[in-house]
Amino acid sequence: MFAAMNGERTLTELDFSRLMLKSGQLPAELESSFEFPHLVASRDIPADVITMYSQVEIVDPLSHRRQKLTICYPGDAEPALGFISVLSPVGTSLLGLSVGATAHWRTPTGDLCTAQVTALLFQPEASGDYTT
């Protein structure tokens, strides 16, 4: 899977720990994307960084199509409702990016997709929720 981005990834220590819980290492879907993430305490995460359960607005630069997505764990994923698993190509490419960054990912058929993060509509930590 290809999940490049502009700039550094920033993750909360809690999100990183929870993603590693399964087997003591990051899931394969995330391993290459998060080889050297910048880790911060939940209280210290900048308000413009995508964390778990953040709702973001992305825009496709070619079609100008806007989407609102919430990054969640696989058990909570409901793509038709905009809840995207962190282990999906889209979820992996977005987690840890800041508003203004561009995410790149490949679809299961190999097509390259690009989207710019235009807004962070909700971030749990920015609203005082440091444990979700």
C-alpha positions in Angstrom: 0.0 0.0 0.0 1.2 3.5 -0.8 0.4 6.2 1.8 2.6 9.2 1.3 2.0 12.7 2.6 3.4 16.2 2.7 5.1 16.8 6.1 5.5 14.8 9.2 3.0 12.6 10.9 2.0 13.5 14.4 0.2 10.9 16.6 -1.0 10.9 20.1 0.8 8.4 22.3 -2.6 6.9 23.1 -3.5 6.4 19.4 -0.1 4.9 18.7 -0.3 2.5 21.6 -3.8 1.4 20.8 -2.8 0.7 17.2 0.1 -1.4 18.4 -1.9 -3.4 20.9 -2.9 -6.3 18.7 0.5 -7.9 18.3 3.0 -5.6 19.9 3.7 -3.9 16.6 1.8 -1.7 14.2 -0.6 -3.4 11.9 1.0 -4.1 8.5 -1.4 -1.6 6.9 0.2 1.2 9.0 3.8 0.0 9.4 5.4 1.9 6.4 3.4 5.0 7.0 4.3 5.3 10.7 7.8 4.1 10.8 9.0 7.3 12.5 5.9 9.3 13.8 6.2 12.3 16.0 4.5 11.2 19.2 2.9 13.6 21.7 0.7 13.4 24.7 -3.0 13.7 23.9 -3.2 17.1 25.7 -0.4 18.4 23.5 -1.6 17.4 20.1 -2.1 20.4 17.9 -5.8 21.1 17.2 -5.3 20.8 13.4 -3.9 17.2 13.4 -6.1 14.3 12.5 -6.4 11.8 15.4 -8.6 8.8 15.9 -12.3 9.7 15.7 -11.5 13.1 14.1 -14.0 14.2 11.5 -12.2 15.8 8.5 -13.2 17.4 5.2 -11.1 16.4 2.2 -11.2 17.6 -1.4 -10.1 15.8 -4.5 -8.0 18.3 -6.4 -9.1 17.0 -9.8 -12.9 16.6 -9.4 -13.2 19.1 -6.5 -15.4 16.6 -4.8 -15.7 17.2 -1.0 -16.1 14.5 1.5 -16.5 14.4 5.3 -14.9 11.4 6.9 -14.4 10.2 10.4 -11.3 8.1 11.1 -12.2 5.1 13.3 -11.2 1.6 14.4 -12.2 -1.2 12.1 -15.1 -2.4 14.3 -16.7 1.1 14.0 -16.3 1.5 10.3 -19.4 2.3 8.2 -18.1 3.7 4.9 -21.6 4.6 3.6 -21.9 6.9 6.7 -18.4 8.3 6.3 -16.8 6.3 9.1 -13.5 5.1 7.6 -11.3 2.4 9.2 -7.8 3.6 10.1 -6.6 0.4 8.4 -8.2 1.3 5.0 -5.9 3.0 2.5 -7.8 6.3 3.0 -7.7 6.1 6.8 -4.0 5.2 6.9 -3.2 8.1 4.6 -5.0 10.6 6.7 -4.2 9.8 10.3 -1.6 12.1 11.7 -1.8 14.7 8.9 -2.5 18.4 9.5 -5.0 20.7 7.8 -3.6 21.7 4.5 -1.6 18.5 3.9 -2.2 16.3 0.9 -2.8 12.6 1.3 -2.1 9.9 -1.3 -3.3 6.3 -1.4 -3.9 3.5 -3.7 -7.3 1.8 -4.1 -7.6 -2.0 -4.0 -7.5 -1.9 -7.8 -4.2 0.1 -7.8 -5.5 3.5 -8.8 -3.7 6.4 -7.2 -5.9 8.9 -5.3 -5.1 12.3 -3.8 -7.0 14.6 -1.5 -6.2 17.7 0.4 -7.2 18.0 4.0 -9.2 21.3 4.0 -10.8 21.3 7.4 -10.7 19.4 10.7 -14.4 19.6 11.8 -13.9 17.7 15.0 -11.0 16.4 17.0 -11.7 14.6 20.3 -8.6 16.1 22.0 -9.5 19.7 21.0 -12.9 19.2 22.8 -11.2 17.9 25.9 -11.6 14.2 25.3 -8.2 12.7 25.8 -9.2 9.0 26.1 -11.4 8.2 23.0 
